[in-house]
C-alpha cells in the first residue's frame, strides 16, 4: 500500500507512485458512481415535482369547470 511504502529507493518510490495512482483512479471511479446516482435522483425529484404541478393544474381546471356549470 502507498501509506507504508519505503521511498528511499527508486523501486520503492515507483511502487508508491503506482499505489497513489491506483488510489486516485479508484476515487475517480467512486465519484463517477456517486455523481450518476445524484443525477438520477435529481431527475426523479424534478419529474415528481412536474407531475405534482400538472395534477394541481388539472384539478384546478376541473374545479373551475364544475363551478362554471
C-alpha positions in Angstrom: 0.0 0.0 0.0 1.1 3.6 -0.5 0.9 4.5 3.2 3.7 2.1 4.2 5.9 2.4 1.0 9.6 3.0 1.5 10.5 5.8 -0.9 14.2 5.8 -0.1 14.9 3.6 -3.1 13.9 4.1 -6.8 11.9 0.9 -6.8 10.1 1.9 -3.6 9.3 5.3 -4.9 8.0 3.8 -8.2 5.8 1.5 -6.1 4.5 4.4 -4.0 3.6 6.4 -7.1 1.8 3.4 -8.7 -0.1 2.9 -5.5 -1.1 6.5 -5.3 -2.1 6.5 -9.0 -4.3 3.5 -8.4 -5.9 5.1 -5.4 -6.7 8.3 -7.3 -8.2 6.1 -10.1 -10.4 4.3 -7.6 -11.5 7.5 -6.1 -12.4 8.9 -9.5 -14.5 5.8 -10.3 -16.3 6.1 -6.9 -17.0 9.8 -7.6 -18.5 8.8 -11.0 -20.8 6.3 -9.4 -22.0 8.8 -6.8 -22.4 11.6 -9.4 -24.5 9.3 -11.6 -26.7 8.4 -8.6 -27.2 12.1 -7.8 -28.2 12.9 -11.3 -30.7 10.1 -11.4 -32.1 11.2 -8.0 -32.4 14.8 -9.1 -34.1 13.7 -12.3 -36.7 11.7 -10.3 -37.3 14.6 -7.9 -37.8 17.0 -10.8 -40.1 14.6 -12.6 -42.2 14.2 -9.4 -42.4 18.0 -8.9 -43.6 18.4 -12.5 -46.2 15.7 -12.1 -47.5 17.3 -9.0 -47.8 20.7 -10.7 -49.6 19.0 -13.6 -52.0 17.3 -11.3 -52.7 20.6 -9.4 -53.4 22.4 -12.6 -55.7 19.7 -13.9 -57.6 19.7 -10.6 -57.9 23.4 -10.8 -59.4 23.3 -14.3 -61.9 20.6 -13.2 -63.0 22.7 -10.2 -63.3 25.8 -12.4 -65.4 23.8 -14.9 -67.7 22.5 -12.1 -68.2 26.0 -10.7 -69.0 27.4 -14.2 -71.6 24.7 -14.8 
